[in-house]
Amino acid sequence: MSSHASGPSMAPLRVLCLHGYRQNGASFREKTGALRKLLKKNVDFVYVDAPHLLEQAQESAGARDGGEDPDRRGWWFSDPGARTFSAHLRCDESSGLDESVAAVRQAVRRHGPFDGVLGFSQGAALAAVLCALQESQREPDFAFRFAILVAGFRSACAQHLSFYSAPLGTASLHVFGLEDAVIPADMSRDLLPLFRDPHVLTHPGGHFVPAASAHRQNYQNFLERFR
């Protein structure tokens, strides 16, 4: 777990960050360096590792969320037998999600409270699940006021359908690339109806967290209401 502290006169928002599949907290911190710099006066980003370590033999399968990190991790597996994950694989059952929710719960207890949660790809899918658990009061430790979902999607596992049964009141910003070949834009758009008042930021690129100066105002406008 690592954090980035800011020093403005007003206390920064604290945001829990959930990395993508085949990443880890440290590598995601590096990959979001431009975003941290962009919002350094407003946000304190805290990064957590997924609990499931991917073994070398498993890495040839599954959707890649970017990078070649030696410590590759995942939040759950769509193929429990092979212990691999693909956002496109429809399955009846998965494995590992309960342990990941427990890991986030532990992070909140140790390092919280957090104003919001930011997730990328599989981490964004998990963030949406956490919001659903929070609003159903099944996880009283969670109190996220907002979620930033980058390249997010709905889990294709039938076991997770209950998470998408009702519109959520948690404020949400959905960020996705129009040329994303890993999580196509349509998959991210499919997550919008889960939230009552979704905000959207699109960019012309692929599978990454956008943080150009042109995006600063979009992020700041969304975050301003929570300061």
Stockholm file with secondary structure:
# STOCKHOLM 1.0

chainA/1-227         MSSHASGPSMAPLRVLCLHGYRQNGASFREKTGALRKLLKKNVDFVYVDAPHLLEQAQESAGARDGGEDPDRRGWWFSDPGARTFSAHLRCDESSGLDESVAAVRQAVRRHGPFDGVLGFSQGAALAAVLCALQESQREPDFAFRFAILVAGFRSACAQHLSFYSAPLGTASLHVFGLEDAVIPADMSRDLLPLFRDPHVLTHPGGHFVPAASAHRQNYQNFLERFR
#=GR chainA/1-227 SS CEECCCCCSSCCEEEEEECCTTBCHHHHHHHTHHHHHHTTTTEEEEEECCSEECCGGGTTSSCCCSSCCSSCEESCBSBTTTTBCCTTCCBSCCBSHHHHHHHHHHHHHHHCCCSEEEEETHHHHHHHHHHHHHHTTSCTTCCCSEEEEESCCCCCBGGGGGGGSSCBCSEEEEEEETTCSSSCHHHHHTTGGGBSSEEEEEESSCSSCCCCGGGHHHHHHHHHTTC
#=GC SS_cons         CEECCCCCSSCCEEEEEECCTTBCHHHHHHHTHHHHHHTTTTEEEEEECCSEECCGGGTTSSCCCSSCCSSCEESCBSBTTTTBCCTTCCBSCCBSHHHHHHHHHHHHHHHCCCSEEEEETHHHHHHHHHHHHHHTTSCTTCCCSEEEEESCCCCCBGGGGGGGSSCBCSEEEEEEETTCSSSCHHHHHTTGGGBSSEEEEEESSCSSCCCCGGGHHHHHHHHHTTC
//
